[in-house]
Every structure is written in C-alpha cells, then in structure tokens.
Amino acid sequence: PDVYHVVNAGEGVSFADFARAAVKLAGLSENLVRPATVESLNRPAPRPRNSKLRCLRSDTLGLGPLPSWQDALSRFLAVDNWPVRWPRR
C-alpha cells in the first residue's frame, strides 16, 4: 500500500506562525509563543529549512480539496471537549 500526505489548503506557514494563530484563536496572548532557531533546539539530526507538505495526487485519487489550515485550526479549537480549558472570547 502507498502512503499519501494530505494537507489543508493555503500557503505553508512556520511552526511559530501556526502557534501564534492557535493561541490567538484560543483567546490567549501571542506573547506565549517564542520563536526558536533550529540550532538552539539541539536536534540529533539536521532538519530541512523548509518542510512544507503539499498534495500532489489528491485529485487523481478522487479526494476533494481540504479547507484552509486557518479554517481547520479554527474548527479544531472550537471543539468543546478539551481536557484543558482556556478563556473563550
């Protein structure tokens, strides 16, 4: 069997920008997110500078386009059965 990576629509985003969007949607301060350099993480293996995924075969597999990552993140955070509660807007 083949393995396919399917990702949401939209331009790619850095981990820091994704985290900022998540805390903002959660009604928390964006100051909670502190960017870090790859070098400061001391990872055992080198990491690529750009690891964005994109769907190359979704259409040929009959998969429709997914919503934007922003829409998906907003809907994900709106689920009200989280074990951790944060103040909602």
C-alpha positions as CSV (number, residue, x, y, z in Angstrom):
1,P,0.0,0.0,0.0
2,D,1.1,3.6,-0.7
3,V,1.3,6.3,1.8
4,Y,0.0,9.8,0.9
5,H,0.3,13.0,2.8
6,V,-2.8,15.1,2.6
7,V,-2.7,18.6,3.8
8,N,-5.0,21.6,4.2
9,A,-5.2,24.2,1.5
10,G,-3.3,27.5,1.7
11,E,0.2,28.7,1.8
12,G,2.6,27.0,4.2
13,V,3.3,28.5,7.5
14,S,6.1,28.3,10.0
15,F,5.7,26.5,13.3
16,A,5.9,29.8,15.1
17,D,3.2,31.4,12.9
18,F,1.0,28.4,13.3
19,A,1.4,28.6,17.1
20,R,0.6,32.3,17.1
21,A,-2.5,31.7,15.1
22,A,-3.6,28.9,17.5
23,V,-3.1,31.0,20.7
24,K,-4.8,34.0,19.1
25,L,-7.8,31.8,18.1
26,A,-7.9,30.4,21.6
27,G,-8.1,33.9,23.0
28,L,-4.6,33.8,24.6
29,S,-1.7,36.1,24.2
30,E,0.5,35.7,21.2
31,N,3.4,36.5,23.6
32,L,3.2,32.9,24.8
33,V,4.9,31.9,21.5
34,R,8.7,32.4,21.4
35,P,10.4,31.6,18.2
36,A,13.5,29.4,18.3
37,T,16.2,28.8,15.8
38,V,16.8,25.3,14.6
39,E,20.3,25.5,16.0
40,S,19.0,26.2,19.5
41,L,16.9,23.1,19.6
42,N,20.0,20.8,19.5
43,R,18.2,18.1,17.5
44,P,20.1,14.9,16.9
45,A,19.6,15.1,13.1
46,P,19.7,18.0,10.7
47,R,16.3,19.4,9.7
48,P,15.4,20.9,6.4
49,R,14.9,24.6,6.2
50,N,11.5,24.1,4.5
51,S,9.4,21.0,5.3
52,K,6.1,22.2,3.9
53,L,3.9,19.4,2.6
54,R,1.6,19.7,-0.4
55,C,-0.9,17.4,-2.0
56,L,0.3,16.2,-5.4
57,R,-2.1,13.4,-6.1
58,S,-5.3,14.3,-4.2
59,D,-7.2,15.0,-7.4
60,T,-6.1,11.7,-9.1
61,L,-7.2,9.8,-6.0
62,G,-10.6,11.4,-6.1
63,L,-10.0,13.5,-2.9
64,G,-11.6,16.9,-2.9
65,P,-9.6,19.9,-1.6
66,L,-9.4,20.4,2.1
67,P,-10.3,23.7,3.8
68,S,-7.6,26.2,4.5
69,W,-5.4,25.4,7.5
70,Q,-6.8,28.5,9.2
71,D,-10.3,27.3,8.9
72,A,-9.4,23.8,10.0
73,L,-7.5,25.2,13.0
74,S,-10.4,27.4,14.0
75,R,-12.9,24.5,13.8
76,F,-10.4,22.2,15.7
77,L,-10.1,24.7,18.6
78,A,-13.9,25.3,18.7
79,V,-14.5,21.7,19.8
80,D,-15.7,21.9,23.4
81,N,-14.5,18.7,24.9
82,W,-10.9,19.6,25.7
83,P,-9.4,18.3,28.9
84,V,-7.8,21.8,29.3
85,R,-10.0,24.8,29.4
86,W,-8.9,28.3,28.4
87,P,-10.9,31.5,28.4
88,R,-13.1,31.8,25.3
89,R,-13.7,35.1,23.5
